[in-house]
Amino acid sequence: MPDKRRHRGKHPDDERLFAEAYHNTLRTAVAEYSWLLTRHYAVDSALKLVGDRHGLTARQRMAVRRSACCDESLRRRATTMVALSQAAGRPVAIDGYNLLITVESALSGGLILTGRDGCYRDLASVHGTYRKVKETLPAIELILDYLAELNISHVDWYLDRPVSNSGRLKALIADVVEDRMDRPGGGTPWNIELVDSPDAVLADSAEIIVSSDSDVLDQCGAWLNLAAELIDARVRSVQPAWVVDLRPDTGASTAGTS
């Protein structure tokens, strides 16, 4: 069946699977899975062990996988993360779909997870085809405006060439950027590229990276937690956003708060 969704939105089961009654169990699962990863257990078998122990569904296991990381990765990411104030006047390289879909999800009330490393991550996925939704244009505009406010000197935005409709998305972003540049005061210069593997490009980039992809964060030299900063500053300040904090020992989630 073709994807006819008009919003990035919630999965039909998310309100049940990520209800507050599950939060402590999910945080415990993230802690246990991170403990096993730290001790070099195989990724899949460790997740199965933890998921079976707590009776987690496939979607809950996906949330645990995306929220966890080993101790070494946690320390490295904390060391290489750049504060917003340190990004002014510097160029950034963006994992395009990674950032855009997370912001779209937040705008549409979809589930956003706070991972162990403090990154915001969604549970949406592209599956080889990107479909524009009602939140796409507002998300692009939010990202452009926020980067301009940060005085970023230059933006390289990378999209996956193999994903269908990447060319259309590139054209849409370019139109918004051109409109910004035509206004008084101009805007931040943008370069939008289709590449076979954004992860590989970003991992080797000398620029500040914008991504929540674990493999990218574990390889890049510097990164900016832009999705979390932007959602907190520009989305949650004006509307509720469904953010569930799965960091172990946080004590309470931020689900449904504004």
RODO-2510 file (C-alpha; in nm, 4 decimals, decimal comma):
residues 258
     n   res          X          Y          Z
     1     m     0,0000     0,0000     0,0000
     2     p     0,1325     0,3495    -0,0794
     3     d     0,2220     0,5770     0,2109
     4     k    -0,0632     0,8304     0,2306
     5     r     0,0253     0,9872     0,5646
     6     r    -0,0167     1,3641     0,5799
     7     h     0,1668     1,4004     0,9115
     8     r     0,4856     1,2455     1,0500
     9     g     0,2856     1,1881     1,3699
    10     k     0,2476     0,9042     1,6166
    11     h     0,2538     0,5366     1,5407
    12     p    -0,0923     0,3954     1,6232
    13     d     0,0501     0,1887     1,9117
    14     d     0,2824     0,4493     2,0617
    15     e     0,0445     0,5947     2,3184
    16     r     0,0034     0,2471     2,4654
    17     l     0,3623     0,1238     2,4274
    18     f     0,5174     0,4424     2,5672
    19     a     0,2595     0,5277     2,8312
    20     e     0,4009     0,6508     3,1607
    21     a     0,3548     0,3070     3,3167
    22     y     0,6325     0,1759     3,0898
    23     h     0,8853     0,4550     3,1436
    24     n     1,0743     0,3075     3,4386
    25     t     1,0908    -0,0339     3,2693
    26     l     1,2250     0,1235     2,9513
    27     r     1,4847     0,3251     3,1435
    28     t     1,5972     0,0100     3,3201
    29     a     1,6224    -0,1660     2,9837
    30     v     1,8353     0,1195     2,8462
    31     a     2,0658     0,0945     3,1495
    32     e     2,0989    -0,2835     3,1160
    33     y     2,1526    -0,2733     2,7402
    34     s     2,4159     0,0000     2,7813
    35     w     2,5879    -0,2115     3,0491
    36     l     2,6053    -0,5078     2,8099
    37     l     2,7346    -0,2904     2,5236
    38     t     3,0052    -0,1535     2,7538
    39     r     3,1176    -0,5116     2,8094
    40     h     3,1225    -0,5793     2,4349
    41     y     2,8225    -0,8094     2,4148
    42     a     2,6936    -0,8506     2,0592
    43     v     2,4418    -0,5792     1,9762
    44     d     2,1532    -0,8008     1,8634
    45     s     2,1903    -1,0729     2,1250
    46     a     2,2229    -0,8154     2,4036
    47     l     1,9042    -0,6414     2,2908
    48     k     1,7214    -0,9747     2,2735
    49     l     1,8384    -1,0619     2,6239
    50     v     1,7157    -0,7313     2,7671
    51     g     1,3978    -0,7239     2,5596
    52     d     1,3003    -1,0774     2,6554
    53     r     1,3713    -1,0078     3,0225
    54     h     1,1285    -0,7170     3,0254
    55     g     0,8789    -0,8520     2,7712
    56     l     0,9307    -0,5598     2,5333
    57     t     0,7652    -0,5324     2,1941
    58     a     0,9662    -0,4811     1,8765
    59     r     0,8956    -0,1069     1,8808
    60     q     0,9941    -0,0742     2,2464
    61     r     1,3169    -0,2626     2,1701
    62     m     1,3858    -0,0180     1,8877
    63     a     1,3475     0,2671     2,1366
    64     v     1,5901     0,1006     2,3769
    65     r     1,8418     0,0437     2,0966
    66     r     1,8265     0,4072     1,9855
    67     s     1,8477     0,5436     2,3405
    68     a     2,1379     0,3345     2,4727
    69     c     2,5129     0,3564     2,4252
    70     c     2,8214     0,2094     2,5880
    71     d     3,0192     0,4042     2,8483
    72     e     3,3040     0,4752     2,6064
    73     s     3,0655     0,6295     2,3522
    74     l     2,8964     0,8332     2,6253
    75     r     3,2295     0,9805     2,7379
    76     r     3,3454     1,0500     2,3828
    77     r     3,0225     1,2207     2,2825
    78     a     3,0324     1,4396     2,5932
    79     t     3,3875     1,5440     2,5060
    80     t     3,3253     1,6202     2,1387
    81     m     2,9883     1,7960     2,1787
    82     v     3,0043     2,1670     2,0933
    83     a     2,7950     2,4210     2,2857
    84     l     2,5692     2,6533     2,0863
    85     s     2,7821     2,9509     2,1846
    86     q     3,0909     2,7806     2,0413
    87     a     2,9277     2,7217     1,7018
    88     a     2,8917     3,0895     1,6094
    89     g     3,0946     3,1823     1,3039
    90     r     3,1718     2,8192     1,2197
    91     p     3,0378     2,5925     0,9426
    92     v     2,8186     2,2907     1,0114
    93     a     2,7451     1,9733     0,8166
    94     i     2,3957     1,8294     0,8628
    95     d     2,2634     1,4762     0,8407
    96     g     1,9619     1,5973     0,6463
    97     y     1,6985     1,3303     0,6947
    98     n     1,8128     1,2617     1,0502
    99     l     1,7493     1,6193     1,1609
   100     l     1,4468     1,6954     0,9434
   101     i     1,2423     1,3899     1,0392
   102     t     1,3073     1,4436     1,4099
   103     v     1,1845     1,8030     1,3894
   104     e     0,8856     1,6978     1,1753
   105     s     0,7982     1,4343     1,4359
   106     a     0,8156     1,6873     1,7189
   107     l     0,5939     1,9343     1,5312
   108     s     0,3318     1,6666     1,4665
   109     g     0,3210     1,5332     1,8220
   110     g     0,5108     1,2171     1,7388
   111     l     0,7257     1,0333     1,9907
   112     i     1,0659     1,1851     2,0658
   113     l     1,3112     0,9978     2,2874
   114     t     1,5857     1,1468     2,5005
   115     g     1,8755     0,9049     2,4753
   116     r     2,1478     0,8323     2,7261
   117     d     2,3744     1,0837     2,5492
   118     g     2,1108     1,3599     2,5650
   119     c     2,0233     1,3420     2,1951
   120     y     1,6632     1,3594     2,0802
   121     r     1,5685     1,0745     1,8488
   122     d     1,2472     0,9705     1,6778
   123     l     1,1202     0,6267     1,5790
   124     a     1,0212     0,7263     1,2262
   125     s     1,2070     0,5759     0,9330
   126     v     1,2419     0,6457     0,5625
   127     h     1,2317     0,2872     0,4244
   128     g     1,3844     0,3913     0,0919
   129     t     1,1306     0,6661     0,0165
   130     y     1,0852     1,0075     0,1736
   131     r     0,7314     1,1435     0,1729
   132     k     0,6720     1,5133     0,2299
   133     v     0,4186     1,5812     0,5073
   134     k     0,2460     1,8933     0,6396
   135     e     0,5288     1,9471     0,8881
   136     t     0,8071     1,9378     0,6266
   137     l     0,8076     2,3034     0,5222
   138     p     0,7616     2,4400     0,8779
   139     a     1,0449     2,2139     0,9942
   140     i     1,2786     2,3372     0,7202
   141     e     1,1955     2,6988     0,8011
   142     l     1,2533     2,6415     1,1735
   143     i     1,5919     2,4864     1,1054
   144     l     1,6991     2,7661     0,8700
   145     d     1,5880     3,0393     1,1080
   146     y     1,7528     2,8766     1,4082
   147     l     2,0852     2,8291     1,2302
   148     a     2,0743     3,1926     1,1183
   149     e     2,0185     3,3014     1,4795
   150     l     2,3231     3,0986     1,5829
   151     n     2,5327     3,2904     1,3263
   152     i     2,6498     2,9719     1,1578
   153     s     2,8887     3,0735     0,8798
   154     h     2,7960     2,8034     0,6277
   155     v     2,5711     2,4968     0,6100
   156     d     2,6332     2,1753     0,4179
   157     w     2,3104     1,9730     0,4138
   158     y     2,3507     1,6108     0,3013
   159     l     2,0668     1,3918     0,1750
   160     d     2,0782     1,0225     0,0863
   161     r     2,0845     0,9916    -0,2924
   162     p     1,9388     0,6350    -0,2897
   163     v     1,6247     0,7528    -0,1064
   164     s     1,3381     0,8283    -0,3439
   165     n     1,2256     1,1927    -0,3560
   166     s     1,5602     1,3212    -0,2260
   167     g     1,5873     1,5347    -0,5391
   168     r     1,2467     1,6909    -0,4728
   169     l     1,3389     1,7594    -0,1117
   170     k     1,6653     1,9183    -0,2215
   171     a     1,4726     2,1499    -0,4551
   172     l     1,2266     2,2423    -0,1793
   173     i     1,5053     2,3285     0,0659
   174     a     1,6867     2,5257    -0,2047
   175     d     1,3715     2,7301    -0,2719
   176     v     1,3364     2,8172     0,0973
   177     v     1,7051     2,9077     0,1215
   178     e     1,6835     3,1264    -0,1907
   179     d     1,3808     3,3066    -0,0478
   180     r     1,5753     3,3755     0,2734
   181     m     1,8767     3,5041     0,0799
   182     d     1,6556     3,7451    -0,1160
   183     r     1,5296     3,9120     0,2002
   184     p     1,6994     4,2163     0,3555
   185     g     2,0016     4,0999     0,5505
   186     g     2,0277     3,7816     0,3470
   187     g     2,0848     3,4553     0,5298
   188     t     2,3301     3,1784     0,6032
   189     p     2,4882     3,0327     0,2850
   190     w     2,3694     2,6772     0,2236
   191     n     2,5007     2,3930     0,0111
   192     i     2,2595     2,1022    -0,0378
   193     e     2,4057     1,7787    -0,1722
   194     l     2,2804     1,4335    -0,2628
   195     v     2,5408     1,1751    -0,1629
   196     d     2,5416     0,7966    -0,1564
   197     s     2,6285     0,7812     0,2147
   198     p     2,5868     1,0905     0,4321
   199     d     2,7172     0,8950     0,7313
   200     a     3,0535     0,8391     0,5625
   201     v     3,0787     1,2033     0,4547
   202     l     2,9877     1,3337     0,8004
   203     a     3,2196     1,0985     0,9882
   204     d     3,5175     1,2345     0,7918
   205     s     3,4103     1,6004     0,7890
   206     a     3,6177     1,8704     0,9564
   207     e     3,3024     2,0752     1,0177
   208     i     3,0756     2,0613     1,3213
   209     i     2,8354     1,7730     1,2617
   210     v     2,4589     1,7860     1,3209
   211     s     2,3297     1,4325     1,3683
   212     s     2,1998     1,1936     1,6321
   213     d     2,3225     0,8866     1,4431
   214     s     2,5337     0,6840     1,6856
   215     d     2,7898     0,5711     1,4281
   216     v     2,8443     0,9291     1,3122
   217     l     2,8751     1,0628     1,6676
   218     d     3,1314     0,7974     1,7541
   219     q     3,3543     0,8988     1,4626
   220     c     3,3174     1,2724     1,4086
   221     g     3,5509     1,5288     1,5585
   222     a     3,2832     1,7699     1,6843
   223     w     2,9033     1,7703     1,6916
   224     l     2,6132     1,9949     1,7811
   225     n     2,3021     1,8586     1,9547
   226     l     2,0851     2,0744     1,7324
   227     a     1,7639     1,8712     1,7278
   228     a     1,7309     1,8808     2,1068
   229     e     1,8252     2,2476     2,1285
   230     l     1,5880     2,3513     1,8501
   231     i     1,2930     2,1441     1,9728
   232     d     1,3304     2,2795     2,3256
   233     a     1,3725     2,6403     2,2132
   234     r     1,1336     2,6626     1,9172
   235     v     0,8827     2,3776     1,9401
   236     r     0,8210     2,3128     2,3084
   237     s     0,8052     2,6838     2,3808
   238     v     0,4887     2,7221     2,1718
   239     q     0,3188     2,3808     2,1729
   240     p     0,3284     2,0498     2,3619
   241     a     0,5861     1,8018     2,2367
   242     w     0,5863     1,4368     2,3319
   243     v     0,9375     1,3864     2,4675
   244     v     1,0006     1,0726     2,6720
   245     d     1,3271     1,0761     2,8665
   246     l     1,4803     0,7279     2,8648
   247     r     1,8042     0,8244     3,0305
   248     p     1,8579     0,5907     3,3280
   249     d     1,8041     0,7407     3,6747
   250     t     1,6291     1,0554     3,5469
   251     g     1,3409     0,9888     3,7821
   252     a     1,0675     1,1351     3,5625
   253     s     0,9976     1,1736     3,1938
   254     t     0,9093     1,4936     3,0155
   255     a     0,6308     1,3306     2,8175
   256     g     0,3616     1,5691     2,7051
   257     t     0,5174     1,8776     2,8609
   258     s     0,5700     2,2038     2,6820
***
